[in-house]
Amino acid sequence: MSEEFRDRLRFILESIHLVESRFRSIEAADDFISNEEGQILLDSISMRLQAIGENIKSINKHQPDLLLRYNSIDWTNIMRMRDIISHHYEGLDYEIIYDVCKEKIPDLKVAIVSLLQILE
């Protein structure tokens, strides 16, 4: 396994930590739109989710078997989320971002940590 994929996984993990940190002050989906601080958090979290998706997309393109080890993670939707954020940001649903942060990021973190442990 090349160092490039380990670096990508490390970057994903760093991004997950930043998402978790920024999401701590969000108690409900509407917190993303109720004030300027919430909107800034929505923007910054969305950009990290985009970066996560971009790196997953690259790993999937070059090493799809790596992701198959964790078929409980919906890798396809992570990559689709990247596409939506990149190409249709104006239609981004803050409630979906809330759900991703609350329900999906914890499982993704476990998978990425496990992948890194296998590769290192």
Secondary structure, 3 states (H helix, E strand, C coil): CCHHHHHHHHHHHHHHHHHHHHHCCCCCHHHHCCCHHHHHHHHHHHHHHHHHHHHHHHHHHHCHHHHHCCCCCCHHHHHHHHHHHHHCHHHCCHHHHHHHHHHHHHHHHHHHHHHHHHHC
